[in-house]
Amino acid sequence: MVPFPAQGHLNQLLQLSCLISSSYDLPVYYVGSAIHNRQARVRANALNPSDIAKIHFHDIQTPEFASPQPDFNALSKFPSQLQPSWDASMLLRESIASFLRDISSKARRVVVVHDSLMSCNVQDVSSLHNAESYVFNCISVFTLYCLISLSMGMPVKLEEELLKKLPSIEGTLTDKIKNLGASQSPYMDIRSGDIHNTSKVIEGEFLDLLAQVASKQEKKQWAIGPILPIKLDCVSNKNDMCLEWLNKQPPRSVLYVSFGTTTSFSDREIKELAMGLEQSKQRFLWVLRDADRGDIFTGEARRLELPEGFEERVKGVGLVVREWAPQPEILAHSSTGGFMSHCGWNSCIESITMGVPIAAWPMHSDQPKNGFLVTEMLKIGLIVREWEKREELVSASTIENVVRKLMASEEGDAIRKRAEELGEAVRRSTEKGGASRMELDSFIAYITR
């Protein structure tokens, strides 16, 4: 496994590592810098420690990189502070090649599963007689289909009404990350196929459309998601303060609020969000953390300030958590009834799988398209703020209205019912005979042929 060093990517490839290692008893090596391998282990949500113990973490020397603090006042929410760590990770080709040569001399076959953004680093697979590589896509198939269509100058196949609402790509990425992405494309042809962390149940239509636009490449495709563990009873988080607090709340009554690891809010935005949650009079569990640095183990984190007396006033109704939270377990908890999210694909797939509707508030990258998929296509969420208005402050009253609509209205109940039905179907797809389980079996059968 060769992940890209950002939490949402590290996490998905670690989940896949545990799934393959524990279900099919294949030896799995997880290859990255010592810092990012440690990050993946420390934050391994919902994974069984005994499964993680079976993974061979191979630490690679990475050039030193700067690890600046996020700029929480920037108009663009893209996490540019991570760029130096990404630039450093582009220099791992030699080390990875030498590791692959070593392991290929001892194994019948070596299978490299890598992030598309690490393609140039694994290009030497093509020089080994017994090695092959597969791209693991950490984004929704809908987003991938839109990106490929746009890059090929082909229309996105959607009904006209939906096309009008489709969020633009404007403002989603910086030039630096676009260049990094473009620098990978010469090495994409080496791969033997693509793996997607999604289910035909969620994105069947777009898997078919993607197969059409990618048919000239003649690459195999497998939709094996969700790859996170669905049964979370083995998890050692029983004493977690979030879960203890949720145990005391009524069923489906709590809005979980979290914006992932790459979003920084300004003091003003935090204040509006706090006031909106308080005024909504709904129960909430808010994970209030600043965005990651390139090296999460260095430097002091910024202390995010809440309005004076806020935590006292919401006591019993709301809980604010500043630590790393067990998100999959929170979403799976019977008291959780909604999720206010930035719509990173990890968060979307976890929420969909657990049957929890989403208040979508996309920030950058693939998130606007994911938010659109959730609210307009799957109809299991509400949009908090339109992408076109991304540089405007979202007011407390806007937040209050969305929260009330999702958590305490007939419309919200209907959305929740659809989310629960979809979640049920997605979970079934991972069981024996289900679509995702059959795709995973097919992938494993193919690589072990």
NORVEN-V966975 format. One line per field, one symbol per residue. ss: DSSP state (h for helix, s for strand, l for the rest). phi: phi as a letter, one per 20 degrees, with the letter a starting at -180 (. if undefined). psi: psi as a letter, one per 20 degrees, with the letter a starting at -180 (. if undefined). A space follows every 50 residues. Layout:
ss->???
phi->???
psi->???
This chain:
ss->lsllllhhhhhhhhhhhhhhhhhhllllssssshhhhhhhhhllllllhh hhhllssssslllllllllllllllllllhhhhhhhhhhlllhhhhhhhh hhhhlllllsssssshhhhhhhhhhhhlllssssssslllhhhhhhhhhh hllllllllhhhhhhlllllllllhhhhhhhhhhhhhhhhllsssslllh hhhhhhhhhhhhhlhhhllsssslllllllllllllllllhhhhhhhlll lllsssssllllllllhhhhhhhhhhhhhhllssssslllllllllllll lllllllllhhhhllllsssslllllhhhhhhlllsssssslllhhhhhh hhhllllsssllllllhhhhhhhhhhhlllssslllhhhllllllhhhhh hhhhhhhllhhhhhhhhhhhhhhhhhhhhlllllhhhhhhhhhhhhhll
phi->.ceefcgfegffffgfgffffeecldfcdddafgffffgfffdffmefgf fffefeededfdgfcfcfffefeffeeffffeggffgfffdeggffffff fffffddfbddddcfgfdgffdffgfedfdcbccedeedffgffffffgf femdffecfggfgfegffegmecefffffffffeffdffffercdcebcg fecgfeffffgffefffldfccddefeffeedfefeegefffffffgedf glddeedbdmdcddefgffffffgffffffmdfbcdedceffegdfedme ffeeeeggmgfffegneccdddefdeggfffeffeecacecfmffgffff fffemdfdeecfdalefgffffgfeeeelcaceebfgfdfeefefgfffg ffffffebbfffffffffffffggfffffeegnfgfffffgffffffdg
psi->pnrpmqgiggghhhghghggghhjlqpppopaqhghggggghknpjqphh ghhipopopppqqqqqmrqqniiqhpjpmiiighhgghiikjggggghgg gghhiiqgqppopqqhijghhjhihiiphkqqqppopjrqhggggggggg hjkqqpnqqggghhipqripjhqrhghgggghihhijhihqiaqppmrqh hgkgghgghghghjhhilqqppnjrpiqphokiiqkjhjphghgghhjqq pkipppopkajjppqrhghggggggggghhkqqqooonqrqqrhoijqqp qpoppqqpjghghjphgqpppjrpqmghhghiqiipirooqikqhggghg gghikpqpopmqhrcighhghgggghghlkrqpgpqhhkhjqppqhhggg gggggghlrhghhgghggghgggghghhiirpirghhhgggggghgij.
